[in-house]
């Protein structure tokens, strides 16, 4: 039920490790939630479920 959704990416090579923190848009957030729910295979059903989860969270926050 967060107000923002961030993607954290870690990249490494032999000498360095870099961590990027990216604030996601609403659509990116939905797609990322769908990806997490489906183990990297995103379907229309997963995307719809992610939209539903975000909608339920918004309703819960208003109560």
Jmol script that loads the backbone (N, CA, C; Angstrom):
load data "model"
ATOM      1  N   UNK A   1       0.813  -1.188   0.000  1.00  0.00           N
ATOM      2  CA  UNK A   1       0.000   0.000   0.000  1.00  0.00           C
ATOM      3  C   UNK A   1       0.857   1.253   0.000  1.00  0.00           C
ATOM      4  N   UNK A   2       1.982   1.177  -0.624  1.00  0.00           N
ATOM      5  CA  UNK A   2       2.882   2.325  -0.687  1.00  0.00           C
ATOM      6  C   UNK A   2       2.385   3.337  -1.707  1.00  0.00           C
ATOM      7  N   UNK A   3       2.792   4.578  -1.546  1.00  0.00           N
ATOM      8  CA  UNK A   3       2.444   5.623  -2.503  1.00  0.00           C
ATOM      9  C   UNK A   3       3.306   5.555  -3.750  1.00  0.00           C
ATOM     10  N   UNK A   4       4.481   4.974  -3.636  1.00  0.00           N
ATOM     11  CA  UNK A   4       5.407   4.866  -4.767  1.00  0.00           C
ATOM     12  C   UNK A   4       5.941   3.444  -4.841  1.00  0.00           C
ATOM     13  N   UNK A   5       6.336   3.048  -6.055  1.00  0.00           N
ATOM     14  CA  UNK A   5       6.892   1.717  -6.284  1.00  0.00           C
ATOM     15  C   UNK A   5       8.245   1.910  -6.962  1.00  0.00           C
ATOM     16  N   UNK A   6       9.262   1.294  -6.408  1.00  0.00           N
ATOM     17  CA  UNK A   6      10.620   1.421  -6.933  1.00  0.00           C
ATOM     18  C   UNK A   6      11.132   0.068  -7.385  1.00  0.00           C
ATOM     19  N   UNK A   7      11.900   0.078  -8.454  1.00  0.00           N
ATOM     20  CA  UNK A   7      12.592  -1.109  -8.933  1.00  0.00           C
ATOM     21  C   UNK A   7      14.060  -0.945  -8.564  1.00  0.00           C
ATOM     22  N   UNK A   8      14.625  -1.944  -7.935  1.00  0.00           N
ATOM     23  CA  UNK A   8      16.031  -1.897  -7.549  1.00  0.00           C
ATOM     24  C   UNK A   8      16.777  -2.931  -8.375  1.00  0.00           C
ATOM     25  N   UNK A   9      17.758  -2.467  -9.130  1.00  0.00           N
ATOM     26  CA  UNK A   9      18.558  -3.338  -9.985  1.00  0.00           C
ATOM     27  C   UNK A   9      20.008  -3.303  -9.523  1.00  0.00           C
ATOM     28  N   UNK A  10      20.611  -4.458  -9.475  1.00  0.00           N
ATOM     29  CA  UNK A  10      22.007  -4.580  -9.071  1.00  0.00           C
ATOM     30  C   UNK A  10      22.786  -5.178 -10.238  1.00  0.00           C
ATOM     31  N   UNK A  11      23.859  -4.510 -10.610  1.00  0.00           N
ATOM     32  CA  UNK A  11      24.699  -4.972 -11.710  1.00  0.00           C
ATOM     33  C   UNK A  11      26.121  -5.128 -11.192  1.00  0.00           C
ATOM     34  N   UNK A  12      26.769  -6.220 -11.566  1.00  0.00           N
ATOM     35  CA  UNK A  12      28.133  -6.469 -11.108  1.00  0.00           C
ATOM     36  C   UNK A  12      29.019  -6.871 -12.276  1.00  0.00           C
ATOM     37  N   UNK A  13      30.276  -6.454 -12.188  1.00  0.00           N
ATOM     38  CA  UNK A  13      31.302  -7.000 -13.063  1.00  0.00           C
ATOM     39  C   UNK A  13      32.466  -7.391 -12.164  1.00  0.00           C
ATOM     40  N   UNK A  14      33.607  -7.640 -12.701  1.00  0.00           N
ATOM     41  CA  UNK A  14      34.712  -8.136 -11.878  1.00  0.00           C
ATOM     42  C   UNK A  14      35.211  -7.107 -10.869  1.00  0.00           C
ATOM     43  N   UNK A  15      35.055  -5.806 -11.178  1.00  0.00           N
ATOM     44  CA  UNK A  15      35.612  -4.765 -10.309  1.00  0.00           C
ATOM     45  C   UNK A  15      34.588  -4.013  -9.468  1.00  0.00           C
ATOM     46  N   UNK A  16      33.364  -3.926  -9.957  1.00  0.00           N
ATOM     47  CA  UNK A  16      32.396  -3.040  -9.319  1.00  0.00           C
ATOM     48  C   UNK A  16      31.026  -3.680  -9.221  1.00  0.00           C
ATOM     49  N   UNK A  17      30.270  -3.129  -8.295  1.00  0.00           N
ATOM     50  CA  UNK A  17      28.852  -3.445  -8.198  1.00  0.00           C
ATOM     51  C   UNK A  17      28.106  -2.121  -8.193  1.00  0.00           C
ATOM     52  N   UNK A  18      27.083  -2.038  -9.032  1.00  0.00           N
ATOM     53  CA  UNK A  18      26.286  -0.819  -9.122  1.00  0.00           C
ATOM     54  C   UNK A  18      24.845  -1.150  -8.805  1.00  0.00           C
ATOM     55  N   UNK A  19      24.219  -0.307  -8.002  1.00  0.00           N
ATOM     56  CA  UNK A  19      22.810  -0.473  -7.668  1.00  0.00           C
ATOM     57  C   UNK A  19      22.054   0.737  -8.190  1.00  0.00           C
ATOM     58  N   UNK A  20      21.004   0.475  -8.956  1.00  0.00           N
ATOM     59  CA  UNK A  20      20.151   1.543  -9.482  1.00  0.00           C
ATOM     60  C   UNK A  20      18.785   1.438  -8.821  1.00  0.00           C
ATOM     61  N   UNK A  21      18.232   2.594  -8.454  1.00  0.00           N
ATOM     62  CA  UNK A  21      16.895   2.668  -7.878  1.00  0.00           C
ATOM     63  C   UNK A  21      16.057   3.503  -8.826  1.00  0.00           C
ATOM     64  N   UNK A  22      14.997   2.900  -9.351  1.00  0.00           N
ATOM     65  CA  UNK A  22      14.190   3.539 -10.380  1.00  0.00           C
ATOM     66  C   UNK A  22      12.750   3.645  -9.883  1.00  0.00           C
ATOM     67  N   UNK A  23      12.226   4.867  -9.851  1.00  0.00           N
ATOM     68  CA  UNK A  23      10.829   5.065  -9.471  1.00  0.00           C
ATOM     69  C   UNK A  23       9.957   4.699 -10.669  1.00  0.00           C
ATOM     70  N   UNK A  24       8.993   3.818 -10.444  1.00  0.00           N
ATOM     71  CA  UNK A  24       8.151   3.327 -11.526  1.00  0.00           C
ATOM     72  C   UNK A  24       6.891   4.171 -11.688  1.00  0.00           C
ATOM     73  N   UNK A  25       6.465   4.324 -12.932  1.00  0.00           N
ATOM     74  CA  UNK A  25       5.178   4.955 -13.228  1.00  0.00           C
ATOM     75  C   UNK A  25       4.072   3.976 -12.846  1.00  0.00           C
ATOM     76  N   UNK A  26       2.852   4.406 -12.922  1.00  0.00           N
ATOM     77  CA  UNK A  26       1.715   3.536 -12.597  1.00  0.00           C
ATOM     78  C   UNK A  26       1.708   2.290 -13.494  1.00  0.00           C
ATOM     79  N   UNK A  27       1.865   2.477 -14.795  1.00  0.00           N
ATOM     80  CA  UNK A  27       1.879   1.334 -15.718  1.00  0.00           C
ATOM     81  C   UNK A  27       3.076   0.422 -15.470  1.00  0.00           C
ATOM     82  N   UNK A  28       4.239   1.014 -15.213  1.00  0.00           N
ATOM     83  CA  UNK A  28       5.431   0.205 -14.921  1.00  0.00           C
ATOM     84  C   UNK A  28       5.239  -0.594 -13.640  1.00  0.00           C
ATOM     85  N   UNK A  29       4.606   0.030 -12.659  1.00  0.00           N
ATOM     86  CA  UNK A  29       4.334  -0.650 -11.393  1.00  0.00           C
ATOM     87  C   UNK A  29       3.416  -1.853 -11.601  1.00  0.00           C
ATOM     88  N   UNK A  30       2.366  -1.663 -12.368  1.00  0.00           N
ATOM     89  CA  UNK A  30       1.444  -2.756 -12.659  1.00  0.00           C
ATOM     90  C   UNK A  30       2.171  -3.889 -13.370  1.00  0.00           C
ATOM     91  N   UNK A  31       2.974  -3.545 -14.360  1.00  0.00           N
ATOM     92  CA  UNK A  31       3.718  -4.576 -15.095  1.00  0.00           C
ATOM     93  C   UNK A  31       4.721  -5.304 -14.201  1.00  0.00           C
ATOM     94  N   UNK A  32       5.364  -4.590 -13.303  1.00  0.00           N
ATOM     95  CA  UNK A  32       6.332  -5.220 -12.399  1.00  0.00           C
ATOM     96  C   UNK A  32       5.627  -6.150 -11.413  1.00  0.00           C
ATOM     97  N   UNK A  33       4.498  -5.726 -10.875  1.00  0.00           N
ATOM     98  CA  UNK A  33       3.731  -6.597  -9.976  1.00  0.00           C
ATOM     99  C   UNK A  33       3.283  -7.853 -10.721  1.00  0.00           C
ATOM    100  N   UNK A  34       2.818  -7.681 -11.958  1.00  0.00           N
ATOM    101  CA  UNK A  34       2.403  -8.832 -12.775  1.00  0.00           C
ATOM    102  C   UNK A  34       3.576  -9.761 -13.030  1.00  0.00           C
ATOM    103  N   UNK A  35       4.744  -9.211 -13.303  1.00  0.00           N
ATOM    104  CA  UNK A  35       5.941 -10.027 -13.540  1.00  0.00           C
ATOM    105  C   UNK A  35       6.297 -10.818 -12.288  1.00  0.00           C
ATOM    106  N   UNK A  36       6.249 -10.173 -11.136  1.00  0.00           N
ATOM    107  CA  UNK A  36       6.575 -10.850  -9.879  1.00  0.00           C
ATOM    108  C   UNK A  36       5.576 -11.962  -9.560  1.00  0.00           C
ATOM    109  N   UNK A  37       4.316 -11.751  -9.903  1.00  0.00           N
ATOM    110  CA  UNK A  37       3.290 -12.755  -9.635  1.00  0.00           C
ATOM    111  C   UNK A  37       3.414 -13.954 -10.569  1.00  0.00           C
ATOM    112  N   UNK A  38       4.040 -13.759 -11.719  1.00  0.00           N
ATOM    113  CA  UNK A  38       4.016 -14.808 -12.738  1.00  0.00           C
ATOM    114  C   UNK A  38       5.379 -15.389 -13.060  1.00  0.00           C
ATOM    115  N   UNK A  39       6.391 -15.112 -12.272  1.00  0.00           N
ATOM    116  CA  UNK A  39       7.728 -15.674 -12.506  1.00  0.00           C
ATOM    117  C   UNK A  39       8.263 -15.349 -13.902  1.00  0.00           C
ATOM    118  N   UNK A  40       8.239 -14.099 -14.252  1.00  0.00           N
ATOM    119  CA  UNK A  40       8.809 -13.569 -15.496  1.00  0.00           C
ATOM    120  C   UNK A  40       7.981 -13.809 -16.755  1.00  0.00           C
ATOM    121  N   UNK A  41       6.866 -14.515 -16.676  1.00  0.00           N
ATOM    122  CA  UNK A  41       6.002 -14.696 -17.850  1.00  0.00           C
ATOM    123  C   UNK A  41       4.733 -13.896 -17.594  1.00  0.00           C
ATOM    124  N   UNK A  42       4.661 -12.701 -18.170  1.00  0.00           N
ATOM    125  CA  UNK A  42       3.535 -11.814 -17.912  1.00  0.00           C
ATOM    126  C   UNK A  42       2.396 -12.113 -18.888  1.00  0.00           C
ATOM    127  N   UNK A  43       1.206 -12.287 -18.338  1.00  0.00           N
ATOM    128  CA  UNK A  43       0.019 -12.530 -19.152  1.00  0.00           C
ATOM    129  C   UNK A  43      -1.004 -11.422 -18.902  1.00  0.00           C
ATOM    130  N   UNK A  44      -2.020 -11.362 -19.753  1.00  0.00           N
ATOM    131  CA  UNK A  44      -3.090 -10.385 -19.551  1.00  0.00           C
ATOM    132  C   UNK A  44      -3.776 -10.610 -18.209  1.00  0.00           C
ATOM    133  N   UNK A  45      -3.927 -11.856 -17.826  1.00  0.00           N
ATOM    134  CA  UNK A  45      -4.563 -12.181 -16.544  1.00  0.00           C
ATOM    135  C   UNK A  45      -3.727 -11.669 -15.372  1.00  0.00           C
ATOM    136  N   UNK A  46      -2.401 -11.804 -15.462  1.00  0.00           N
ATOM    137  CA  UNK A  46      -1.521 -11.299 -14.398  1.00  0.00           C
ATOM    138  C   UNK A  46      -1.597  -9.775 -14.304  1.00  0.00           C
ATOM    139  N   UNK A  47      -1.641  -9.127 -15.452  1.00  0.00           N
ATOM    140  CA  UNK A  47      -1.728  -7.668 -15.466  1.00  0.00           C
ATOM    141  C   UNK A  47      -3.046  -7.216 -14.850  1.00  0.00           C
ATOM    142  N   UNK A  48      -4.126  -7.884 -15.191  1.00  0.00           N
ATOM    143  CA  UNK A  48      -5.427  -7.542 -14.616  1.00  0.00           C
ATOM    144  C   UNK A  48      -5.430  -7.781 -13.110  1.00  0.00           C
ATOM    145  N   UNK A  49      -4.822  -8.847 -12.660  1.00  0.00           N
ATOM    146  CA  UNK A  49      -4.721  -9.111 -11.213  1.00  0.00           C
ATOM    147  C   UNK A  49      -3.908  -8.032 -10.514  1.00  0.00           C
ATOM    148  N   UNK A  50      -2.834  -7.599 -11.133  1.00  0.00           N
ATOM    149  CA  UNK A  50      -2.006  -6.529 -10.555  1.00  0.00           C
ATOM    150  C   UNK A  50      -2.805  -5.234 -10.455  1.00  0.00           C
ATOM    151  N   UNK A  51      -3.568  -4.917 -11.490  1.00  0.00           N
ATOM    152  CA  UNK A  51      -4.422  -3.713 -11.451  1.00  0.00           C
ATOM    153  C   UNK A  51      -5.425  -3.809 -10.306  1.00  0.00           C
ATOM    154  N   UNK A  52      -5.997  -4.991 -10.152  1.00  0.00           N
ATOM    155  CA  UNK A  52      -6.972  -5.221  -9.087  1.00  0.00           C
ATOM    156  C   UNK A  52      -6.333  -5.053  -7.707  1.00  0.00           C
ATOM    157  N   UNK A  53      -5.140  -5.596  -7.520  1.00  0.00           N
ATOM    158  CA  UNK A  53      -4.432  -5.437  -6.245  1.00  0.00           C
ATOM    159  C   UNK A  53      -4.185  -3.971  -5.917  1.00  0.00           C
ATOM    160  N   UNK A  54      -3.735  -3.213  -6.917  1.00  0.00           N
ATOM    161  CA  UNK A  54      -3.476  -1.790  -6.682  1.00  0.00           C
ATOM    162  C   UNK A  54      -4.769  -1.039  -6.372  1.00  0.00           C
ATOM    163  N   UNK A  55      -5.862  -1.397  -7.041  1.00  0.00           N
ATOM    164  CA  UNK A  55      -7.151  -0.758  -6.775  1.00  0.00           C
ATOM    165  C   UNK A  55      -7.615  -1.072  -5.353  1.00  0.00           C
ATOM    166  N   UNK A  56      -7.471  -2.325  -4.932  1.00  0.00           N
ATOM    167  CA  UNK A  56      -7.851  -2.703  -3.572  1.00  0.00           C
ATOM    168  C   UNK A  56      -7.008  -1.959  -2.542  1.00  0.00           C
ATOM    169  N   UNK A  57      -5.736  -1.767  -2.827  1.00  0.00           N
ATOM    170  CA  UNK A  57      -4.858  -1.041  -1.907  1.00  0.00           C
ATOM    171  C   UNK A  57      -5.307   0.415  -1.780  1.00  0.00           C
ATOM    172  N   UNK A  58      -5.682   1.022  -2.907  1.00  0.00           N
ATOM    173  CA  UNK A  58      -6.162   2.415  -2.862  1.00  0.00           C
ATOM    174  C   UNK A  58      -7.417   2.527  -2.012  1.00  0.00           C
ATOM    175  N   UNK A  59      -8.340   1.575  -2.144  1.00  0.00           N
ATOM    176  CA  UNK A  59      -9.568   1.582  -1.347  1.00  0.00           C
ATOM    177  C   UNK A  59      -9.235   1.409   0.131  1.00  0.00           C
ATOM    178  N   UNK A  60      -8.355   0.499   0.442  1.00  0.00           N
ATOM    179  CA  UNK A  60      -7.960   0.242   1.836  1.00  0.00           C
ATOM    180  C   UNK A  60      -7.324   1.473   2.476  1.00  0.00           C
ATOM    181  N   UNK A  61      -6.551   2.201   1.697  1.00  0.00           N
ATOM    182  CA  UNK A  61      -5.873   3.380   2.245  1.00  0.00           C
ATOM    183  C   UNK A  61      -6.881   4.484   2.590  1.00  0.00           C
ATOM    184  N   UNK A  62      -8.002   4.512   1.895  1.00  0.00           N
ATOM    185  CA  UNK A  62      -9.017   5.555   2.147  1.00  0.00           C
ATOM    186  C   UNK A  62      -9.826   5.275   3.387  1.00  0.00           C
ATOM    187  N   UNK A  63      -9.875   4.028   3.831  1.00  0.00           N
ATOM    188  CA  UNK A  63     -10.714   3.666   4.997  1.00  0.00           C
ATOM    189  C   UNK A  63     -10.146   4.183   6.284  1.00  0.00           C
TER     190      UNK A  63
END
end "model"
wireframe off; spacefill off
backbone 0.3
color backbone group
